[in-house]
Amino acid sequence: MTSPPATAPEAELKQGAITFLDALVIGLASTSPAYSLAAVIGPVVALVGVYAPGVLLASFVPMLLIASAFYYLNKVDQDCGTTFSWVTRALGPWFGWIGGWAIAMTGVLVIGSLADVAVRFGLLTVGLDSWTENTALVVTLAAAVIVVMTAVCVLGTEISARFQNVLILAQVVSLLVFAGVALGRAIAGDSPLDAITPSFSWLNPFGEGGAALTAGLLLGVFVYWGWESAVNLTEETQDSASAPGRAGIFSTVVLLVTYLAVAFAVVAFAGTTFLTDNEGEEEQIFALLGEQVLGGWDWVLLLSVATSALASTQTTIIPASRTGLSMARRAALPKRLAHISPRFRTPDVSTWVVAGIAIGWYVLANVISENALFDSLTALSLLIAFYYSLTGIACAVYYRRQLLRSVRNFLLIGLGPVVGAGLLIWLLVRSIGDLNDPEASSSGTTWFGMGPPLVIGIAIFLIGTVVMIGWRLRDGTFWRERPSTAPEGATTP
């Protein structure tokens, strides 16, 4: 009697596929620094004037504190689901599931917009300005970009990392060239605009008062969003217990330096009047300034924004797809989403599903109105503040028995993450109030008596709640997990 054939072992993510430096680059690329700066510098200057660098500095604080939480939680649980896995461990499956849903939906909302920007600025770079007015063409090309970037993600984490190394180099060099020339011309009095002599006083976030600071923080804090993509690759990174968390922390610091340098350069060269007069054209602000600063070399800055958005299109798929994988293998979502390609050892099914939903939302948003896509980006603030704050709280709760062992533990594992979470919860509440104002919409209209961004945010949480309850009724395996804490005798992380 012959024995039945052995079942082939299931494929796993490729361990040690990328290095610390690769993870750092991916964390940087995910934030899309050139595009993020282009989108917020005008509105922030409109709120706080020359103190825009100070607001970007203040916005860095909660990000660094939450990055600390990611670092310490990753040391104890190297799960690619990050917030989903950690919050489940510390606060239970209900909070963990909705935290994972929030991460996945941020990707869905923003991927299409990033591809759109990559296409538009790519066309501007090569002089095809008129093509950017053809919405059907731009949408088609953006969808194609998402498909190509998704394929790169599926083909292998190493390929993704190498591709990002090239894009981040082009982006950072372009930004530094622009910042250096702009500052030099401003100081030399060679700016054609209303240049201002730069001053270290611009780093004071309270220069325009508390109300202006609050509104500025709502914009500034989210230009840092995305660095945690480095930690979502923890299972595929060398020295997985510490390298991904360090990459997340280092990327926030590099972003701070980059943002401050460019903010100083832009404000000094252009002055506040130019930036506020062009509010409403935030995505084009670097296109407008590029020619003023670099003349015939303005394509360098346009290329920076294009590569920034292109890189982020790819890396933003990573957190959503890895979170889907993590949720599926713990029976929080259909098992099919946990499939890993035996050849490429990447989560192919969840990656393509995320891309498909993102393309669907991008096309639908363009069909609804020309403003719906921008309103969905505004709604991102709710999701980001929610899952970041959950992570900060989960860190303190999980390590609660170790917090009083040393001052370091108390500050870095307990107080810091809790303060970061508190700041983000405060911003979340303020965001809800601000987004309820019809003026929060790019169209100035209301949906159901509320601002469209708030409606989109609420709808995402309601859909998530329905899906969560429905899956709980169908398969309650995941909900049998119970919260845990670091053991009394555990080694200090």
C-alpha positions in Angstrom: 0.0 0.0 0.0 1.5 3.3 -1.1 1.5 6.3 1.2 -0.3 9.4 0.1 1.9 12.1 -1.5 3.4 14.6 0.9 1.7 18.0 0.9 4.0 20.7 -0.3 4.7 23.3 2.4 3.0 26.6 2.1 5.2 29.4 0.8 6.4 32.0 3.2 7.6 35.6 2.9 11.3 35.7 2.0 13.3 36.3 5.2 16.3 38.6 5.0 15.3 39.9 1.6 16.2 43.5 2.3 18.6 45.4 4.5 18.2 48.2 7.0 19.1 50.7 4.3 16.5 49.3 2.0 13.9 49.5 4.7 14.9 53.1 5.4 14.6 54.1 1.7 11.1 52.5 1.5 10.0 54.3 4.7 11.2 57.6 3.1 9.6 56.9 -0.3 6.2 56.0 1.2 5.8 59.5 2.5 6.3 61.0 -1.0 8.2 64.0 0.4 8.3 66.1 -2.7 4.6 65.7 -3.4 3.7 66.1 0.3 5.6 69.4 0.6 4.0 70.6 -2.7 0.6 69.9 -1.3 0.9 71.5 2.1 3.4 74.3 1.9 0.9 76.8 0.5 -1.9 76.2 3.0 0.5 76.1 6.0 2.1 79.4 4.9 -1.4 80.8 4.6 -2.1 79.9 8.2 1.2 80.8 9.9 3.2 82.8 7.4 7.0 82.5 7.8 6.6 80.2 10.8 5.7 77.3 8.4 9.1 75.5 9.2 8.1 75.7 12.9 4.8 74.0 12.3 6.6 71.2 10.4 9.0 70.9 13.3 6.1 70.7 15.8 4.3 68.1 13.5 7.4 65.9 13.8 6.9 65.4 17.6 3.9 63.1 17.6 5.4 61.2 14.6 8.6 60.5 16.5 6.8 59.4 19.6 4.6 57.0 17.6 7.7 55.7 15.7 9.1 54.8 19.2 6.0 52.7 19.8 6.5 51.0 16.5 10.1 50.2 17.4 9.3 48.6 20.7 6.3 46.7 19.6 8.2 45.3 16.6 10.9 44.0 19.0 8.4 41.7 20.6 6.3 40.9 17.6 7.8 40.9 14.1 4.5 40.6 12.3 4.0 42.3 8.9 0.5 43.4 10.1 2.1 45.8 12.6 -0.7 47.8 14.1 -3.3 45.1 13.5 -1.2 42.4 15.2 0.1 44.6 18.1 -3.3 46.2 18.9 -4.9 42.7 18.9 -2.2 41.5 21.3 -2.6 44.5 23.7 -6.2 45.6 23.4 -8.1 42.7 21.9 -9.4 41.5 18.5 -12.1 44.2 18.0 -9.7 47.1 18.2 -7.0 45.1 16.3 -9.4 44.4 13.4 -10.6 47.9 12.9 -7.0 49.2 13.2 -6.0 46.9 10.4 -9.0 48.0 8.3 -7.9 51.7 8.8 -4.4 50.9 7.4 -5.8 49.0 4.4 -8.2 51.8 3.6 -5.6 54.6 3.7 -3.9 52.7 0.9 -7.1 52.4 -1.1 -7.8 56.2 -0.8 -4.3 57.5 -1.7 -2.8 55.1 -4.2 -4.9 56.5 -7.1 -4.1 60.1 -6.2 -0.4 59.3 -6.1 -0.4 57.7 -9.5 -2.4 60.6 -10.8 0.3 63.1 -9.6 3.0 60.8 -11.0 1.4 60.9 -14.4 0.6 64.7 -14.5 4.1 65.7 -13.3 5.7 63.2 -15.6 3.9 64.8 -18.5 4.9 68.2 -17.4 8.6 67.1 -17.1 8.7 66.1 -20.8 6.8 69.2 -21.9 3.4 67.6 -22.6 1.5 70.1 -20.5 -1.6 70.0 -22.7 -2.0 66.3 -22.1 -2.6 66.9 -18.4 -5.9 68.6 -19.3 -7.3 65.3 -20.8 -8.9 63.7 -17.7 -9.6 60.4 -19.5 -6.0 60.0 -20.7 -4.6 60.9 -17.2 -7.0 58.4 -15.5 -6.1 55.6 -18.0 -2.3 56.2 -17.6 -2.7 56.4 -13.8 -4.5 53.1 -13.7 -1.7 51.6 -15.8 0.9 53.0 -13.4 -0.9 51.3 -10.5 -0.9 48.0 -12.3 2.9 48.3 -13.2 3.8 49.3 -9.6 1.7 46.4 -8.2 3.5 44.0 -10.5 6.9 45.3 -9.2 5.6 44.6 -5.6 4.6 41.1 -6.5 7.8 40.3 -8.4 9.8 40.5 -5.2 10.7 42.6 -2.2 14.3 42.9 -3.4 13.2 44.3 -6.8 11.0 46.8 -5.0 13.8 47.9 -2.8 16.3 48.4 -5.7 13.7 50.3 -7.6 13.0 52.5 -4.6 16.8 53.2 -4.1 16.9 54.7 -7.6 13.7 56.8 -7.2 14.6 58.2 -3.7 18.1 59.2 -5.0 16.6 61.1 -7.9 14.0 62.7 -5.6 16.3 63.8 -2.8 19.0 65.1 -5.1 16.3 67.1 -7.0 14.9 68.6 -3.8 18.4 69.5 -2.4 19.4 71.2 -5.7 16.2 73.2 -5.7 16.5 74.1 -2.0 20.2 75.1 -2.4 19.6 77.3 -5.4 16.5 78.9 -3.9 18.2 79.8 -0.6 21.3 81.0 -2.4 19.3 83.3 -4.7 17.2 84.6 -1.8 20.2 85.5 0.3 21.9 87.1 -2.6 18.9 89.2 -3.4 18.5 87.5 -6.8 14.9 86.4 -6.4 12.2 87.8 -8.8 9.6 87.4 -6.1 9.2 89.0 -2.7 12.2 87.3 -1.0 12.6 87.3 2.7 15.9 86.9 4.6 15.7 83.5 6.4 15.7 83.5 10.2 16.0 80.9 12.9 12.9 82.5 14.5 10.9 80.8 11.8 11.3 77.6 13.8 9.0 78.9 16.5 5.7 77.1 15.9 3.8 79.5 18.2 4.8 82.6 16.2 1.2 83.1 14.9 -0.6 81.9 18.0 -2.3 78.8 19.2 -5.3 78.7 16.9 -3.1 79.0 13.8 -0.8 76.3 15.1 -3.6 73.9 15.6 -4.9 74.3 12.1 -1.3 74.1 10.8 -0.7 70.9 12.7 -3.7 69.3 11.0 -1.9 69.7 7.7 1.7 69.4 8.9 1.5 66.2 10.9 0.3 64.1 7.9 3.2 65.0 5.6 5.1 62.5 7.7 2.6 59.7 7.2 3.9 56.6 5.5 7.2 55.9 7.2 5.8 52.8 8.8 6.0 50.9 5.5 9.5 50.1 6.6 8.1 48.2 9.6 5.5 46.4 7.4 8.4 44.6 5.8 9.7 43.3 9.1 9.4 39.7 8.2 11.4 40.3 5.1 14.2 42.5 6.6 17.5 41.4 8.0 17.7 41.7 11.8 13.9 41.9 11.9 13.6 42.5 15.6 15.3 45.9 15.5 16.2 47.1 11.9 12.6 47.8 10.7 11.8 49.9 13.8 15.1 51.8 13.6 14.4 52.4 9.9 11.0 53.9 10.8 12.6 56.3 13.4 15.5 57.3 11.2 13.1 58.0 8.3 11.1 60.5 10.3 14.3 62.3 11.2 15.5 62.4 7.6 12.1 63.7 6.6 12.3 66.4 9.2 15.6 67.7 7.9 14.4 67.6 4.3 11.1 69.3 5.1 12.8 72.1 7.1 15.4 72.7 4.4 12.8 73.0 1.6 10.4 75.0 3.7 13.1 77.5 4.5 14.1 77.7 0.9 10.6 78.2 -0.5 9.5 80.8 2.1 12.8 82.7 1.7 12.7 82.7 -2.1 9.0 83.3 -2.8 7.8 85.1 0.3 4.4 84.5 1.9 2.4 86.5 -0.6 3.2 84.3 -3.6 2.4 81.1 -1.7 -0.9 82.3 -0.3 -2.0 83.9 -3.6 -1.5 80.4 -5.2 -3.4 78.5 -2.5 -5.8 76.2 -4.3 -3.1 75.2 -6.7 -1.1 73.4 -4.1 -0.1 70.5 -6.3 1.2 73.0 -8.9 3.2 75.1 -6.5 6.5 73.4 -7.3 5.7 73.6 -11.0 5.2 77.4 -10.6 8.3 77.8 -8.5 10.5 75.5 -10.5 10.8 77.9 -13.4 11.3 80.9 -11.1 14.1 79.2 -9.2 15.8 76.9 -11.8 14.8 78.6 -15.1 15.3 76.1 -17.9 16.3 73.4 -15.4 12.8 73.4 -13.8 12.3 69.9 -15.1 14.6 68.8 -12.3 11.9 69.8 -9.7 9.1 68.4 -11.8 10.9 65.2 -12.0 11.3 65.2 -8.3 7.6 65.4 -7.7 6.9 62.8 -10.4 9.4 60.3 -8.9 8.1 61.1 -5.4 4.6 60.2 -6.4 5.6 57.2 -8.4 7.7 55.8 -5.6 4.9 56.3 -3.1 2.4 54.6 -5.4 4.4 51.4 -5.1 5.4 51.6 -1.4 1.9 52.6 -0.2 0.6 49.2 -1.5 3.0 47.5 0.9 1.2 48.3 4.3 -2.2 47.5 2.9 -1.2 44.2 1.3 0.9 43.1 4.3 -1.9 44.0 6.7 -4.3 42.0 4.5 -1.9 39.0 4.6 -1.6 39.2 8.4 -5.3 39.5 9.0 -6.1 36.6 6.7 -3.6 34.1 8.2 -5.2 34.8 11.6 -8.7 34.1 10.2 -9.7 37.8 10.5 -10.3 37.9 6.7 -10.8 35.2 4.0 -7.9 32.8 3.9 -7.3 33.4 0.2 -5.8 36.8 1.0 -3.0 35.0 2.9 -1.7 33.3 -0.2 2.0 33.8 -0.9 3.5 33.3 -4.3 5.8 30.2 -4.2 8.0 31.7 -6.9 8.3 35.3 -5.7 7.5 34.8 -2.0 5.3 37.9 -1.8 1.6 38.2 -0.9 0.4 38.2 -4.5 -3.4 37.9 -3.8 -3.7 40.6 -1.2 -1.4 42.9 -3.2 -3.6 42.6 -6.4 -6.8 42.9 -4.4 -5.6 46.2 -2.8 -4.6 47.5 -6.2 -7.9 46.5 -7.8 -9.9 48.3 -5.1 -7.7 51.3 -5.3 -8.1 51.6 -9.1 -11.9 51.1 -8.6 -12.1 54.0 -6.1 -9.8 56.2 -8.2 -12.0 55.8 -11.3 -15.2 56.2 -9.2 -14.0 59.3 -7.5 -13.2 60.9 -10.9 -16.7 59.9 -12.2 -18.4 61.4 -9.1 -16.7 64.8 -9.5 -13.4 66.4 -10.0 -13.3 67.2 -6.3 -14.1 63.8 -4.9 -10.6 62.5 -5.1 -9.2 65.5 -3.2 -12.0 65.1 -0.6 -11.0 61.4 -0.1 -7.4 62.6 0.5 -8.6 65.0 3.2 -10.5 62.2 4.9 -7.1 60.4 5.3 -6.4 62.4 8.4 -9.1 60.6 10.3 -7.8 57.1 9.5 -4.2 58.0 10.0 -4.7 59.6 13.4 -6.9 56.7 14.5 -4.5 53.8 13.8 -1.4 55.7 14.9 -3.0 56.6 18.2 -4.2 53.0 18.7 -0.6 51.9 18.2 0.8 54.4 20.8 -1.8 53.2 23.4 -1.2 49.6 22.6 2.6 50.0 23.3 2.0 51.4 26.8 -0.7 48.8 27.6 1.4 45.8 26.4 4.5 46.9 28.4 2.6 48.3 31.4 4.4 45.9 33.8 7.8 47.1 32.7 7.3 50.9 32.6 8.5 51.6 36.1 11.7 49.5 35.8 13.7 52.4 34.5 13.3 56.1 33.5 14.1 55.0 29.9 11.2 52.5 29.9 8.8 55.0 31.4 9.7 57.8 28.9 10.3 55.8 25.6 7.8 52.9 26.0 5.1 54.5 28.2 4.9 58.3 28.4 6.2 59.1 24.9 3.8 56.8 22.9 0.8 57.9 25.1 1.6 61.6 24.6 2.0 60.9 20.9 -1.4 59.1 20.9 -3.0 61.9 22.9 -1.8 64.6 20.5 -3.2 62.6 17.5 -6.5 62.0 19.3 -6.7 65.7 19.9 -6.0 66.3 16.2 -8.5 63.7 15.3 -11.3 65.4 17.2 -10.3 68.8 15.7 -10.3 67.2 12.3 -13.8 65.9 12.7 -15.0 69.4 13.6 -13.1 71.0 10.7 -14.1 68.4 8.2 -17.8 68.9 9.1 -17.5 72.4 7.6 -18.5 72.4 3.9 -15.5 74.7 3.3 -13.4 71.7 4.1 -14.4 70.3 0.7 -12.6 71.5 -2.4 -16.0 72.1 -3.9 -17.5 73.9 -0.9 -20.6 71.6 -1.0 -22.2 69.3 1.5 -23.1 65.6 1.5 -26.0 64.7 3.9 -25.5 68.1 5.6 -21.8 67.4 6.3 -18.5 68.1 4.6 -17.7 65.4 2.0 -14.4 64.4 3.6 -16.1 63.7 6.9 -18.8 61.7 5.1 -16.1 59.6 3.3 -14.3 59.0 6.6 -17.5 58.0 8.4 -18.5 55.7 5.5 -15.2 53.9 5.6 -15.5 53.2 9.4 -19.2 52.1 9.0 -18.3 49.8 6.1 -15.5 48.4 8.1 -17.8 47.8 11.1 -20.3 45.9 8.9 -17.6 43.8 7.4 -16.1 43.1 10.8 -19.3 42.0 12.3 -20.3 40.0 9.2 -17.0 38.1 9.3 -17.3 37.6 13.1 -20.6 35.9 12.5 -19.2 33.7 9.8 -15.9 32.7 11.4 -15.3 33.6 15.0 -11.8 32.0 15.2 -9.9 35.3 15.4 -12.2 36.7 18.1 -11.2 34.0 20.4 -7.8 35.6 20.9 -7.3 37.4 24.2 -5.2 40.4 25.0 -1.8 39.8 26.6 1.0 41.7 28.2 4.7 41.5 28.5 5.5 38.9 31.2 6.7 40.2 34.6 10.1 38.6 34.1 10.6 39.6 30.5 13.8 41.2 29.5 13.6 45.0 29.0 13.3 45.6 25.2 
